[in-house]
Amino acid sequence: MLDLLDGLLPPEPAQETIGDGAMLLRGAALPYEAALLVALDRITTRSPFRHMVTPGGFRMSVAMTNCGAAGWVTDRTGYRYDAIDPETGLPWPLMPDCFLDLAITAASQAGYPAFRPDACLVNRYEPGARLSLHQDRNEHDFAHPIVSVSLGLPATFLFGGLTRGDPVTRFALRHGDVVVWGGPSRLRYHGVAELKEGTHELLGHRRINLTFRKALA
């Protein structure tokens, strides 16, 4: 009976409002899939993934790297953006055109046509990794939205409120989904629940997240 009913259920909306100024765009990154993966290999060859350390000395379970004019880094001295990769001593890799095109298109679809990111944080999750609730507060101007792209293993996105104690809504993210939040939602707490075991046909036992921001003045 369930199999028969499946064909009668309405399709999942390709575009879903998840808050005031926040939108989930289902499958928005899929047209860019091949180019994104090629570009990702080039970025990580020059600036490999690493597990950064928080100011409190905590080793993050998520491995990170960056591309663009500035990269987000954390160490015992604090959180910040830096034009230089501290591990290579070189500028971060340039942001690939396919990254930029995807971020601009998704932001425009979500109502932010003027968004032009200058930083992309690339996160690699493996089973057991998680990202605790936090706000993105290291950028120069909060008028610009955040664009977050999911690739690989499915994950659960946690979207809270403007204070840490506010209720949290959970959204299932799959390969190719994009979340955009800005305006009244720009400083909402967000995170990713512990990644479950699994295998993705293109990325194996991994989830890759691309987070685009306008970081500099």
Secondary structure, 3 states (H helix, E strand, C coil): CHHHHHCCCCCCCCEEEEECCEEEECCCCHHHHHHHHHHHHHHHHHCCCECCECCCCCECCCEEEEEECCEEEEECCEEEEECECCCCCCECCCCCHHHHHHHHHHHHHCCCCCCCCCEEEEEEECCCCCEEEECCCCCCCCCCCEEEEEEECCEEEEECCCCCCCCCEEEEECCCCEEEECHHHCCCCEEECCCCCCCECCCECCEEEEEEECCCC
